[in-house]
Amino acid sequence: MSATLATIVQPDVAKQANAFAQIFSACWDGIARYFVRRTAIATLRELDDRALRDIGIGRSQIEAAVHGLITLSDQART
């Protein structure tokens, strides 16, 4: 019986380590997303106005587009 109980109940140390790993992973993912967005913004800024117009955004909309704040339905209205 004690062997079965030991496999069901995790020690507090394991729970704390798992929580730390989840927090660390979330922070790491946030940092990675930040750098991916900055790279996308830099790449779009290198394009000329005609290429941006072909994509469907203006130069002033680059950051909003990268952050997902501009949708196709928004572009149809303008």
FENPEWO-V434887 format. One record per helix or strand. SS is the DSSP state (A for helix, B for strand). FROM is the first residue (numbers start at 1). LEN is the number of residues. Records with the same first field share a line. If there is no record, write none. Layout:
# FENPEWO-V434887
SS: FROM-LEN + FROM-LEN
This chain:
# FENPEWO-V434887
A: 2-7 + 12-35 + 49-7 + 59-8 + 72-6
